[in-house]
Amino acid sequence: MLLTCIVYMDFATSYKIINKRLQTEYREPAWGWGLRVALSVTIPLVWGVITGESHGAEWMAIAGECVSFIELKGNAGQRIRLLLSASLLSVLFCIVGSVAGNYMWISLPGMLLVGFLSGLFKNLGDRGMGLALSVYIFYIITCAYPVHTDDDLWARCGWVALGSLWTVLVGLCSFLFIRVGTPYRRTIAAIWKSVASLALVTGKGWDGRSTRSSIRDIYLKEKDVRTAIDASLNLFEETADQVNKNQKNKYALTQSRRCASLVSLHIIQISETAEMLYKLTRDRQFTIQVYSLFRALEQIGERMEIFLLTLKQEERVLVTSRVERLRKISGMIQEIPEAQTPAIAPHIGKILLLAERVAKLVERSLELLAVPSERRIFRAYSFTQTLNILHPRYFRNNIRQLMNFDSITTRYALRIGVAAFIGALIGNLLSGEHGWALTIGGNTFTLIHLKNHGYWIPFTAIIVSQPYFGATFKKGLERSIGTIAGIVVGTIFLQLPFATLARLVLVFVSSVFLIYFLRRQYSVATFFITLMLVGLLAIEPHFDADLMKTRIICTLIGSALAITAGFLLLPAWDKDMLPRFLAEAITANLHYFRKTFYRNEEPVAWTKLKRTAESKNSNAFDSFTRFMAERVKRRRKGYANYYFLLTHNVRITRELNNFHSETELAEVKIPIQEKEKYIQLLYECDDLFRENALLLKRSGNEFIDDESLKTFPEEGFVNLTPNENQLVFVEKMLIELKAIRVGLESPAIPLSRKQVEG
């Protein structure tokens, strides 16, 4: 009997582990992406071994690596355009590099331009950085191995085009058979995942077994929700107010995304209200029930995530059961004797109201998603729709976005270009006849000779470079460690018997694992990237210790170049950038307030205003985090004041969000005699927004726009009849604005760039 129980427990544990991994693959199909990369790179090498066309197979495999390394997100049109763009860039820069490599006076300036262009691709986000691979990898490698005749050039381009075509076919097979709504639903599932994490953090410690989460911890999870929503909107731009009900599937998905966003707002409101209750009572029964409430919210988020990814009926049942559990817990909280006391009852009522709203939003989302089964992608597009995928307007928009010469991105691109140029120059000099040699008494001693492998220097410099110095330094260290380990292990692995088989295994396995670790641990991903490149670029028949040493030296030089360029060449220090980001965050809230309440303002969807304000807050918070990492040995003046200002500004955004969220579900209106109080509060808020902006400008922050100081509600405020909760939100917003004014009026607060230089 005991043995049976042990076996059952082991089976149950194994099932949970397997189920957890399957859920992870549903959420983020890294293994599928890794397999796509492995097939795109390895199959050409296998074909080369079988047919004896190993030289052509090398170029096919390199093309496969560049094109497949792009993560395919979004709808079918976006994915196809990504694959074709990467293929065209691969062929184009194969031609450019193969020709330029014959002339140093062309190849070196070309390296500067290629590095600069690779930096500009950051304007396109993750997709752009994937496309940049096709630019700099092909230029660097073909410059190192140029061709001298037209026939050789066209032959090489033919192999690259063939490898790109093969990778496009593999990519098409990876998504043509999925449901047409799967990419969209996957982004909404990511939002629900972040909502579950938010509920977990806000509920931490209410059971009395652990420390409660700090304000910073909660904000970081709230920021993760914003990041997930932004990622979804970047791929599927149409919002709920832009899609009509006739577009059934799209309408259902946009409304479902809206529901997930509103749930996150309500969780924050529940957390804030519960915090107020915590100061009034610490009754054990009550705190346990609050913990159970947050736990139910977390479970709803987790089950909604899986339901959106699978659309299985059993998952719908599980979501419904979690909603019923939430309502039962709400009922139990209401029955607690202490909940009826006058001081606590209003707060309890608000928590229960918000919990019921969450339940209704989840039920609404389930109702929206109860649509007929979706068609597969290959059946969902008509001939006309397929042709429209390649409409020139998409490419024009991307080029326009690419050429956005934002100051931070432009400086980043210049640093990459200069680092790549210097790296290529050093690589050429150290690859000469003697490399770096020392002559003593007529005897020449070679210290460093790169043996035509100097291309690893600009390659490393481009990969390591980041927009901010702190990130570049960290990535440089991680890449150096991972690359050195990868070179040593890869070189030893290729010394095994059956070198060809060992090489194929090395490329296949490393391709899969580098994708898996790419978003999890960069140093480990770098290790596998290096393993793959060692196998992929194994052009020489034998590897020796000198070659291993050469690649290690190149990696160290490239990392040092990237770090040095980040420090010396147009560095982006957050002591300079933080005042700008703070001004943008405060101005965004002012714009949010005016668009919400001014009568003469053109109407704008409040979700768009919310997204803008939260993004500006996020930028300022990220800048503050990087600022705290700068110049660690010297105490930064005014850093605490920045933190307090950001905290109050985030709360103002929350109150504006809360005000709008009330319009989703109308409540009882406030008595008419309170209307005058409401209008007076709005005038006070409006004056304080202007005063705070003026105080910030007087403190030396030159990024405050003068227009922010001159706009007044000339025609008054919009004729709103707010409910009780909305009045409270305006009052809380006024409190936060007053706190900011008090902070800015303090003479000890340094908030300009010069004042924070410690």
Secondary structure as the mmCIF struct_conf table of DSSP 4:
data_model
#
loop_
_struct_conf.conf_type_id
_struct_conf.id
_struct_conf.beg_label_comp_id
_struct_conf.beg_label_asym_id
_struct_conf.beg_label_seq_id
_struct_conf.end_label_comp_id
_struct_conf.end_label_asym_id
_struct_conf.end_label_seq_id
HELX_RH_AL_P HELX_RH_AL_P1 LEU A 2 ARG A 27
HELX_RH_AL_P HELX_RH_AL_P2 ALA A 30 THR A 51
BEND BEND1 GLY A 52 GLY A 52
HELX_RH_AL_P HELX_RH_AL_P3 SER A 54 SER A 68
TURN_TY1_P TURN_TY1_P1 PHE A 69 PHE A 69
BEND BEND2 ILE A 70 ILE A 70
BEND BEND3 GLY A 74 ASN A 75
HELX_RH_AL_P HELX_RH_AL_P4 ALA A 76 ALA A 100
TURN_TY1_P TURN_TY1_P2 GLY A 101 ASN A 102
HELX_RH_AL_P HELX_RH_AL_P5 MET A 104 LEU A 120
HELX_RH_3T_P HELX_RH_3T_P1 PHE A 121 LEU A 124
TURN_TY1_P TURN_TY1_P3 GLY A 125 GLY A 125
HELX_RH_AL_P HELX_RH_AL_P6 ASP A 126 ALA A 144
BEND BEND4 TYR A 145 TYR A 145
BEND BEND5 THR A 149 THR A 149
HELX_RH_AL_P HELX_RH_AL_P7 ASP A 150 PHE A 175
TURN_TY1_P TURN_TY1_P4 LEU A 176 PHE A 177
BEND BEND6 ILE A 178 ILE A 178
STRN STRN1 ARG A 179 ARG A 179
TURN_TY1_P TURN_TY1_P5 VAL A 180 GLY A 181
HELX_RH_AL_P HELX_RH_AL_P8 THR A 182 GLY A 203
TURN_TY1_P TURN_TY1_P6 LYS A 204 ASP A 207
BEND BEND7 GLY A 208 SER A 210
HELX_LH_PP_P HELX_LH_PP_P1 THR A 211 SER A 214
HELX_RH_AL_P HELX_RH_AL_P9 ILE A 215 LEU A 235
BEND BEND8 PHE A 236 PHE A 236
HELX_RH_3T_P HELX_RH_3T_P2 ALA A 240 GLN A 242
BEND BEND9 VAL A 243 VAL A 243
TURN_TY1_P TURN_TY1_P7 LYS A 245 ASN A 246
BEND BEND10 GLN A 247 GLN A 247
HELX_RH_AL_P HELX_RH_AL_P10 LYS A 248 LEU A 280
HELX_RH_AL_P HELX_RH_AL_P11 ARG A 284 THR A 310
HELX_RH_AL_P HELX_RH_AL_P12 GLN A 313 GLU A 335
BEND BEND11 ILE A 336 ILE A 336
HELX_RH_3T_P HELX_RH_3T_P3 PRO A 337 GLN A 340
BEND BEND12 THR A 341 THR A 341
TURN_TY1_P TURN_TY1_P8 PRO A 342 ILE A 344
HELX_RH_AL_P HELX_RH_AL_P13 ALA A 345 LEU A 368
TURN_TY1_P TURN_TY1_P9 LEU A 369 LEU A 369
HELX_LH_PP_P HELX_LH_PP_P2 PRO A 372 ARG A 375
STRN STRN2 ARG A 376 ARG A 376
HELX_RH_AL_P HELX_RH_AL_P14 ILE A 377 ALA A 380
HELX_RH_AL_P HELX_RH_AL_P15 PHE A 383 ASN A 388
TURN_TY1_P TURN_TY1_P10 ILE A 389 LEU A 390
HELX_RH_AL_P HELX_RH_AL_P16 PRO A 392 LEU A 402
TURN_TY1_P TURN_TY1_P11 MET A 403 MET A 403
HELX_RH_AL_P HELX_RH_AL_P17 SER A 407 LEU A 430
TURN_TY1_P TURN_TY1_P12 SER A 431 SER A 431
BEND BEND13 GLY A 432 GLY A 435
STRN STRN3 TRP A 436 ILE A 440
TURN_TY1_P TURN_TY1_P13 GLY A 441 GLY A 442
STRN STRN4 ASN A 443 ILE A 448
TURN_TY1_P TURN_TY1_P14 LYS A 451 ASN A 452
TURN_TY1_P TURN_TY1_P15 GLY A 454 TYR A 455
HELX_RH_AL_P HELX_RH_AL_P18 TRP A 456 VAL A 464
BEND BEND14 PRO A 467 TYR A 468
HELX_RH_AL_P HELX_RH_AL_P19 PHE A 469 PHE A 493
TURN_TY1_P TURN_TY1_P16 LEU A 494 GLN A 495
BEND BEND15 LEU A 496 PHE A 498
HELX_RH_AL_P HELX_RH_AL_P20 ALA A 499 LEU A 518
TURN_TY1_P TURN_TY1_P17 ARG A 519 ARG A 520
HELX_RH_AL_P HELX_RH_AL_P21 TYR A 522 LEU A 536
TURN_TY1_P TURN_TY1_P18 LEU A 537 LEU A 537
BEND BEND16 GLU A 540 PRO A 541
HELX_RH_AL_P HELX_RH_AL_P22 ALA A 545 LEU A 568
BEND BEND17 LEU A 569 LEU A 570
HELX_RH_AL_P HELX_RH_AL_P23 ASP A 574 PHE A 597
STRN STRN5 TYR A 598 TYR A 598
TURN_TY1_P TURN_TY1_P19 ARG A 599 ASN A 600
BEND BEND18 GLU A 601 GLU A 601
HELX_LH_PP_P HELX_LH_PP_P3 GLU A 602 PRO A 603
HELX_RH_AL_P HELX_RH_AL_P24 TRP A 606 ALA A 629
BEND BEND19 GLU A 630 ARG A 631
TURN_TY1_P TURN_TY1_P20 VAL A 632 LYS A 633
BEND BEND20 ARG A 634 ARG A 634
HELX_LH_PP_P HELX_LH_PP_P4 ARG A 635 ARG A 636
TURN_TY1_P TURN_TY1_P21 LYS A 637 GLY A 638
HELX_RH_AL_P HELX_RH_AL_P25 TYR A 639 SER A 661
HELX_RH_3T_P HELX_RH_3T_P4 GLU A 662 GLU A 664
BEND BEND21 LEU A 665 LEU A 665
HELX_LH_PP_P HELX_LH_PP_P5 VAL A 668 VAL A 668
STRN STRN6 LYS A 669 LYS A 669
HELX_LH_PP_P HELX_LH_PP_P6 ILE A 670 PRO A 671
HELX_RH_3T_P HELX_RH_3T_P5 ILE A 672 GLU A 674
HELX_RH_AL_P HELX_RH_AL_P26 LYS A 675 ARG A 698
TURN_TY1_P TURN_TY1_P22 SER A 699 GLY A 700
TURN_TY1_P TURN_TY1_P23 GLU A 702 PHE A 703
BEND BEND22 ILE A 704 ILE A 704
HELX_RH_3T_P HELX_RH_3T_P6 ASP A 706 LEU A 709
TURN_TY1_P TURN_TY1_P24 LYS A 710 LYS A 710
TURN_TY1_P TURN_TY1_P25 GLU A 714 GLU A 715
STRN STRN7 PHE A 717 PHE A 717
STRN STRN8 ASN A 723 ASN A 723
HELX_RH_AL_P HELX_RH_AL_P27 GLU A 724 GLU A 745
TURN_TY1_P TURN_TY1_P26 PRO A 747 ALA A 748
BEND BEND23 SER A 752 SER A 752
HELX_RH_AL_P HELX_RH_AL_P28 ARG A 753 VAL A 756
#
